[in-house]
Each structure stands twice: as structure tokens, then as C-alpha cells.
Amino acid sequence: MSQFGISAIPYEDKTLLHQLIQLYRYDSSEFDGHALTSHGLYLYKYLDHQWTDEYRRPLIFRVDGELAGFALVALGVPKEFVKLSEADATNTINDFFIMRKFRGKGYGKQAAFAIFDQFPGSWEVRQTAANLPANRFWNRVIEEYTNGAYTEKELHGEAWHGPVQVFMTRK
């Protein structure tokens, strides 16, 4: 049986996260339209913010010690910055990526459950409107995690366009 692990990404591994974001952006570009720069890279303007903003948590996933993906999480986001949660503070998954090699094997669900359990409270999980595979994944995972006690709504605005699942952790 494979060993799955999740841990914080230290600032010293910023380059590692940058490289994984390149794979993530490439993989999701068919849904969100991200384009390469003239230098052949995808921009991610919030990279440094993962360590300078106190509420952000960059997390890495490993399977048997091998890099398997990452999540960029925001904790305790004030009500004025989230659109659907009624809680005073809400956690969000800003970006979530599982390497293709590890998809369909339960590692994404395992990572999501571990994140929700580690950071209990109110959650919003958003997907780009065109990314139907991500929407199916999150609905399936959150349905199982909450035993169906979640809502999915559509946001159509300047800041976000797409489905959002809203729920409370089970703890």
C-alpha cells in the first residue's frame, strides 16, 4: 500500500512550487485560457504571497516520497472577501493539483479530506466554469466528506465565474 503525505511547503522550496504551478497551469489551460509568456512560462502573481500573507498555506502532496501535487489554501478569509459563505471567516482552496500519474487513485480525495480535517470550519471551493472534470471531482469528494450537507452555487461576476461548493467541516 502506498504512503500518502501532506505537508507545508517551506519558503526554501519556492522554486519547487513554481515548477509545479507550471504543470498545473499547463494542465488547466484548456479550461481557463492561461497563456504562456514570451519566455515560455505561465505567470502566477501570488507565488510570493504564499509565504508573505499570514492566512495562506501552500501544501505539497507526496506518494511514497514522490511529488504528487499541491494545494494553495487560504484560511480565515473575512466575510467581505468570500461571496457565498455566511460565516465570519471562511477557508478556501485557491488552487489544487494532482499529477496525472496519481489521478483516479484516491489521492486527491485523501488530500482534500486531510486539508478539511486539518483546518476545520467553513469552506468555499471554487472551480472555473469550463472545468467540468474539476467540478465533478469536488462535488463527489465534498458529497462524501459532508454526507451531502453542502450547497453548490454559481457565481457570475468580475472576481469569479463558476461553481462554488459551500460547507462546514465535519469536526
LINBEL-V30134 format. One record per backbone hydrogen bond with DSSP energy under -0.5 kcal/mol. NH is the residue of the N-H (numbers start at 1). CO is the residue of the C=O. If there is no record, write none. Layout:
BEGIN
NH&CO + NH&CO
END
This chain:
BEGIN
4&2 + 5&62 + 7&60 + 9&58 + 10&8 + 13&10 + 14&11 + 17&13 + 18&14 + 19&15 + 20&16 + 21&17 + 22&18 + 23&19 + 24&20 + 25&21 + 26&22 + 27&23 + 28&24 + 29&25 + 29&26 + 31&28 + 32&28 + 33&29 + 37&41 + 40&37 + 47&44 + 50&46 + 50&47 + 51&48 + 52&48 + 53&49 + 54&52 + 56&53 + 57&73 + 59&57 + 59&71 + 60&7 + 61&69 + 62&5 + 63&66 + 64&3 + 66&63 + 68&61 + 69&61 + 70&97 + 71&59 + 72&95 + 73&57 + 73&71 + 74&92 + 75&55 + 77&90 + 79&88 + 81&78 + 82&78 + 82&79 + 90&77 + 91&122 + 92&74 + 93&124 + 94&72 + 94&92 + 95&72 + 97&70 + 99&68 + 102&99 + 103&99 + 103&100 + 105&102 + 107&102 + 110&106 + 111&107 + 112&108 + 113&109 + 114&110 + 115&111 + 116&112 + 117&113 + 118&114 + 119&115 + 123&167 + 124&91 + 125&165 + 126&93 + 127&163 + 129&161 + 131&128 + 132&130 + 135&131 + 136&132 + 137&133 + 138&134 + 139&135 + 140&136 + 141&137 + 142&138 + 143&139 + 144&140 + 145&141 + 146&142 + 147&143 + 148&143 + 149&146 + 150&148 + 151&166 + 153&164 + 155&162 + 157&160 + 162&155 + 164&153 + 165&125 + 166&151 + 167&123 + 168&149 + 169&121
END
